[in-house]
Amino acid sequence: MKKKNQIFLPLAAAAVAAVSGYLVAQDKIEDKPAPLIIKADNRPIERVGGAQPTSYAPMLAEAKRSVVSVHTAEVVRYARGSGSREDQILRQLFGMGRAPQGEESIQEQRVPQGVGSGVLISPDGYILTNNHVVVDQRGGDADEILVTLSDDTEMKATLIGRDPQTDIAVIKVDGEDLPFARVADSEEIMVGDIVFAIGNPLGVGMTVTSGIISATGRSIGIYGQDGYEDFIQTDAAINQGNSGGALVDIEGRLIGINSAIMSRSGGSIGLGFAIPANLAVDIAERLTESGEVKRGLIGIRMSELDPRVAEAMGVPNTKGVLIEEVIEGFPAKEAGLLHGDIITQINERKVEDPNDLRLEVAAMKPGEILQIKVLRDSKEKSFDVKIADPDQTASLSDEFVEGVKAALLNNELRQTYGIPRGVSGLVITEVKGSSPFNRYLEPGLVILEINKRPVDSLEQGRKLLRDRGNNLLYVYNQGRTSYFALRLN
């Protein structure tokens, strides 16, 4: 049987016994951290002319100094003499195993979790790495982090913040005049540029591999629907443990943070993916300022422009983003955008697909203005849309009824829930356990009609619901259609 390609993430290597026993506790910084200093180097690469180098050693000697190894561990606490070691770990992690008897002293055991890499980006010890390098097995913060510098100095690290949606995290060691990376403008890279991957694969030690940029702007779907992907693809060998390490150009400047590979075996087959430096640094600056990443919203639901839809709308090609719904109360509605508009440009840049738009909006802060150009009835129109604060619009975003999220059915959601093309309406995407409607609604259920009216937007669906009495819902679920009544009060 032919095996399918698999994406191996995280790339942080499994922990080995050699890293246990010396990690010490780290806490989140409570005081406002020092400003993050980035050493930008935006000079263009000399792509033509010049002598062919016989060695990259001098350039790499500098670049390697900014790359570190990152070790994480979990602290397991147990009562001394309270059963076997297996019982202690099971009780700590899962509440299983035999309970301790009597008054016993509490002991601590450090369990190594993984080995990854990181890049120093400031002289006072700020380090860029991957989110999945610094989380525990349950997705929470790692209990302890230790960093090994290029000169083998070991330092305790503190978690500044992490962003699962881009897989970026920032940690910090206490230091001065530490060797840190020069950061290039990753927008200027080109397919064919020579690159080097630097990191600690499988915990063997700092390693350099070489290759070229194979592609840019890749989205491979590993972060889910809420993730933001704009990968640099390279054939430089990247393996587990390279996570969080540096992808550098021929000048030794940071252009990406190595994050994932696609492979059948788990080893490198020349399909490596790095987060562009511009995106990584932007996230790092936000995490350093506030410990979190707050992304703005404009309030639309969108999809790729299907060739048949483009032909029916009289559009010459499928480049652009089709607006499927404009949500009431959000800036897009206030600016005058309509469903059926095709977004062709944002901030004077062409839009290829929804991912382009999502990345651009995510990079902007609440209150900033997004310039949008659309095609409407074959005519070009321009709009200025003010980016909304997600904290102020959370209640309006995608909640259909209390504790239940829904979205207008599109091609991506059809694939996710296996819904055939002939079905249209609102698909339930999330039902909280605390919702009073969790007995009636479930993810993947499609609401076709509400009170005998077809549903063609989330906004309309909300308006069709009556506050008093029963609402008649006609739904599709797992190949069958049926009616049931839903009472809001």
Buried (B, 14 or more C-beta within 10 A) or exposed (E): EEEEEEEBBBBBBEBEEEBBEEBEEBEEBEEEBEEBEBBEBEEEBEEEEEEEEEEBEEBBEBBBBBBBBBBBBBBBEBBEEBBEEEBBBBBBBEEEBEEBEEEEEEEEBBBBBBBBBBBBBBBBBBBBBBBBBBBBEEEEBBBBBBBBBBEEEEBBBBBBBBBBBBBBBBBBBEBEEBBBBBBBBBEBBEEEBBBBBBBBBBBEEBBBBBBBBBEBBBBBEBBEEEBBBBBBBBBBBBBBBBBBBBBBBBBBBBBBBBBBBBBEEEBBBBBBBBBBBBBBBBBBBBBBBEBEBEBBBBBBBBBBBEEEBBEEBEBEEBBBBBBBBBBBBBBBBBBBBEBBBBBBBBBEEEBBBBBBBBBBBBBBEBEEEBEBBBBBEEEEBEBEBBBBBEEEBEEBBBBBBEBBBBBBBBEBBBEBBEBEEEBBBBBBBBBEEEBBBEEBBBBBBBBBBBEEEEBBBBBBBBEBBBEEEEBBBBBBBEEEEEEEEBEBE
